Amino acid sequence: MTLRSHIVVDRGTFRLDVPLDVAEGEVVALLGPNGAGKSTALRALAGLVPLSDGTIDLAGTQLSRPGHAAPPERRQVAMVFQDYLLFPHLSALENVAFGPRSTGTPRAEARVLAAGWLDRMGLADVAGRKPGRLSGGQAQRVALARALVTRPQLLLLDEPLSALDARTRLEVRADLRRHLRDFPGATVMVTHDPLDAMALADRIVVIERGTVVQTGSPDEIVRRPRTDYVARLAGLNLYRGSAAGGTVAVDGGGTLTLDEAMDGQVFVAFPPSAVSVHRQHPEGSPRNVWEVTVVGVERYGDRVRVEFAGEPGVAAEITAVAATELDLLPGRAAWVSVKATETHGYPA
């Protein structure tokens, strides 16, 4: 592992306690809601926030422990901030050259290195422009070049795409993925956008309320969420309960039948699109049928997401035409059904 760390930071009543190891060439995304502690973890790695406990070791060198921390400028760590923090009075070339210049590289050599990185980023033609004359995508790539030109052992990205509009974001995300693939060091990225995490990361670490609640590959996180927050990101209904022979007594009320026999504590997940909605008790063979009450209706395009209270509560995704025919308004009673073959059970 290039990075071996256990990050513990106390801030009043909030405690961040996150073990984090990252291998050479690996991209790890810290994903979580606002206030989970993601940015605090990143700043601790950069040396901008002291540890209350734990250690940070990078490539065999201890950078931080309680009461001692190598200053940021003496760490082989580079950081790209959310708003890039380019020097407004310097050109793109001079911004990138600042990194090697700050470590003692002669001016001429630093400018050659900077020009090379701008060329790799496809920015050779804007090398003389100051940040105020750069587009959002160009500014992001200049900030990334400024970070990489110093050959860091650890690259930190703080919401690297959040300042971009939707169209530019797609283009820059693909470009960033290519550069991260070529970066030999360890990368830690903070984001609240699951698409960025899924597209860029080899591994995702989900943080809620200062602790790690789930870690795994993007596919594992999507297929087997372990908290409501992760399930919402993955677009799934998620339940925890006790299984006996494939019938699950859901925590909080209700039962669900799986397509396979399981026993013990389990999670059950299925997409809202697997939920059929009916005015009356449905005919047919679905093994999961229960009565619910509409609590919310959200339209987007030709689809409608309906939130239901019940035992258990559930979200359904149906067509706008079906929602109109069913007359789904808050407070209305309805019936829902889910085929057992549409459910996915796994150990809790």
Buried (B, 14 or more C-beta within 10 A) or exposed (E): BBBBBBBBBEEEEEBBBBBBBBEEBBBBBBBBBEEBBBBBBBBBBBBBBBBBEBBBBBBEEEBBBEEEBBEBEEBBBBBBBBEBEBEEEBBBBBBBBBBBBEEEBEEEEBBEBBBBBBEBBEBBEBBEBBBEEBEBBBBBBBBBBBBBBBBBBBBBBBBBBBBBEEEBBBEBBEBBBEBBEEBEBBBBBBBBBBEBBBBBBBBBBBBBEBBBBBBBEBEEBBBBBBBBBBBBBBBBBBBBBBBEEBBBEBEEEBEBBBEEEBEEEBBBBBBBBBBBBBEEEBEEEBBBBBBBBBBEBEEEEEBBBBBBEBEBBBBBBBEEEBBEEBEBEEEBEBBBBBBBEBBBBEEB
